[in-house]
Amino acid sequence: MRACHWLILALLLTNAASLYQLAHRTQPEQPASNTTTSTPQAVKATTAPAVQQPDTADKFGPIIARANGKPVRQFELLPYLHAIMPADDIGKLARYDDIPARYIEEAVRQYAVDSHIEDIAQRQGMADDIRLLATRQYAGRQLIRQQYLNSIRKQLVSEQQIQQQYNEMAEQLRQQTETHARHILLATKKEANIIRRALDEKKHSFDELAKLFSLDGATSYKGGDLDYHISGQLNPAFEREIAKLPLHTWSQPFQTPLGWHIAVVEDRRAAKVMPYEQAKPILRKQLEQQAVDQYLQKLTQQVGIKWQTMGGKTAPTPLAD
């Protein structure tokens, strides 16, 4: 999900004819004329004047602030805005100038501190550590990989494929039955017998007993309600037991790998099929991921790898010429 939010921010920065035009018509709300972070050696970040002409030749876009005299550009703030802003806020944005000033200011502060630390590390030679350089290369490749795959995934799945998948799944569902059940999960058979007697004596309702005693935290608060399910969605041993139950009849205590249960079936009906337009985004996501996996597998077979001899030893599985 967060990857999608990254793309939203990227689109916000490119929705004008050019970054130059974007900078001229988009200024953050209540821009701070001077923003200072209290860090060692006075790391200072100042917001650039609104009338400043951006250097559109720079690939990172117009300058919006300066940190220790160095320009801070729009695209350089993307990772910081992505990390700072709540997902819900990102989803509500329509353009860059909708980003609240507090987020931009905080992003600039964090960028300023990181830039300052990077300068210190470079002076001490830490930035040249080969392991760090290899890690930075790896991270960069992973980001490019993700961006590329996101750009092609929609091309890998057609509307016809989605419709066909929906038709096949809908046909399978129409042949199944949905069961609406409740249960009370207990640790021992003795406890289950006590609860079963309480039900027979009508001292408490099933709903009350489930809320008081059930060990299933996911359902106890709602009276043990498991909602509707089709075969294969619940524990197989549990499904076998409730399949035998008449409607509105409490089961005798029975055991599954989860513990001891008392269950009741409240309804059975033909499985409902989700409308196509509602199912379409779910199916598209599934089919796109399958297509991406197949695409990567194909690429793995296509790339040419030849193992080199290292230290007098060859790689574990050398390839023939």
Secondary structure as GFF3:
##gff-version 3
##sequence-region A 1 321
A	DSSP	alpha_helix	2	12	.	.	.	ID=ss1
A	DSSP	alpha_helix	19	25	.	.	.	ID=ss2
A	DSSP	beta_strand	35	36	.	.	.	ID=ss3
A	DSSP	beta_strand	44	47	.	.	.	ID=ss4
A	DSSP	beta_strand	63	67	.	.	.	ID=ss5
A	DSSP	beta_strand	70	73	.	.	.	ID=ss6
A	DSSP	three_ten_helix	74	77	.	.	.	ID=ss7
A	DSSP	alpha_helix	78	84	.	.	.	ID=ss8
A	DSSP	alpha_helix	87	92	.	.	.	ID=ss9
A	DSSP	three_ten_helix	96	98	.	.	.	ID=ss10
A	DSSP	alpha_helix	101	123	.	.	.	ID=ss11
A	DSSP	three_ten_helix	126	128	.	.	.	ID=ss12
A	DSSP	alpha_helix	130	152	.	.	.	ID=ss13
A	DSSP	three_ten_helix	153	156	.	.	.	ID=ss14
A	DSSP	alpha_helix	159	174	.	.	.	ID=ss15
A	DSSP	beta_strand	177	186	.	.	.	ID=ss16
A	DSSP	alpha_helix	189	200	.	.	.	ID=ss17
A	DSSP	alpha_helix	206	213	.	.	.	ID=ss18
A	DSSP	three_ten_helix	220	222	.	.	.	ID=ss19
A	DSSP	beta_strand	225	229	.	.	.	ID=ss20
A	DSSP	alpha_helix	236	243	.	.	.	ID=ss21
A	DSSP	beta_strand	254	256	.	.	.	ID=ss22
A	DSSP	beta_strand	259	270	.	.	.	ID=ss23
A	DSSP	alpha_helix	276	302	.	.	.	ID=ss24
###
